[in-house]
Amino acid sequence: MAANVLDGEAVAARIRADTADRVARLRGEGVQVGLGTILVGDDPSSARYVAMKQQDCASVGITTIDEHPPADVTQSELLAIIARYNADPAVHGILLQLPLPAGLDEEEALLAIDPAKDADGLHPVNLGRLVMASPGPLPCTPAGIVELLHAHDVPVEGRHVVIIGRGLTIGRPLALLLAMKRPGCNAAVTVVHTGIPNLAEHVRRADIVVAAAGRAGLVTVDMVKPGAAVVGAGTSFEGRKLLSDVDDAVADVAGWITPRIGGVGPMTRAMLLRNTALAAEKAG
């Protein structure tokens, strides 16, 4: 059995097209949507990610306002940049690229961002809204995974989802989102991690598996129920090669599977654009 491919590139393209329409409509009302990015230092991976996000913004008509302080920037100088973005009506979303260089307090910096301009959807205020099922920007990767499953008609409501990984950016918020009584969710969700001895036993019972542990090849073919949907959300690198948490052979038994490249990644970036446009609409 060859698994159906969960094509993130195709779905992300549709989200970008919708976002471009929103941005154009706002421009017609005199509002130019803007994303403020902050890249501290010169980490190559971080610089590459920010450049990709800036290109995405340009493709849908979002202006980027860029700050690139050196790695030895002080905490107070970084907070001053965030404060300027918070006060700038031309900035509707703020992206602080992580990780920050050693010596800077990431938590303090993230807390300083105006929750209404939280393009990543990970501000504690917005995570609290997610817990309460209140409106607010959703975390990009979890929201992107839900959109990806829905776009490919993967049954989610009433199904058993096993998420491997309990991290703040994917595992914890995705579990909340998928368990909510809302279209495309309403699932029974189990969150596990690599520290439990019977990991494979849990995964084998899942209708949908989301691997978000950052351990290459963690999910193997013997761990997957035939016909299950398998999402590789965790990544790692071997040199410059991007590796998935899901072994390639899983495609032989899965009903749906994300490709190693072009699955969750494009969805995360597309949701960042959507969050920025929605923030601009809300700001008026």
Helices and strands as residue ranges (DSSP letters): E 4-5, H 8-28, E 34-38, H 44-60, E 63-67, H 75-87, E 93-96, H 106-112, G 115-117, H 124-131, H 140-151, E 160-164, H 171-179, E 188-192, H 199-204, E 208-211, G 221-223, E 229-232, E 235-238, E 241-244, G 248-252, E 256-257, H 264-283
